């Protein structure tokens, strides 16, 4: 059985992506939770993840002797391993677009990611208002996300970005979490999509687990000193 190594569900946006992809698609896997303590070389987290991730990061997927330690590579691997799950759109052009928007998420939106770290348990609208006022990079990232999502929903008819659930929706699920946590201003069409993503069974399951963790990881909490 596949093993997926992840970090704290409340904070680890990169872990959320393949977990939601596998869970929502009905692909069986064993979850291996490696809770964050620190990212020092001698930390328990680093020692635990080292055998499957040469980068020392999560997520990492283990399939027998094979380890895959990049989120996009994990998505590509499981899409090839389980072709009947249709994790990418069937249409060639749509598939190329889906890969493009996932790659854009993979390497971009640093303003949003840096200033609005994922924190599912928190509700930080006041912080979101300040970030929106003071951080043009966040406004630019959200503008691009709105443009992208609205265009894809219009082109493919919803309810997900490419019609049916795909890798793209899993990749942007943590963005949905950020938009909710920080109450960033977006059009109703985007709010509706965010709500549909949050209602996916796999996303619901992730949120429930995140809320149950009760951990407080200081380096993932730039805006609070306690829960």
Beta strands, then each sheet from edge to edge (+ up, - down):
strand 1: 2-6
strand 2: 29-33
strand 3: 60-63
strand 4: 66-68
sheet 1: 2+ 1+ 3- 4+
end
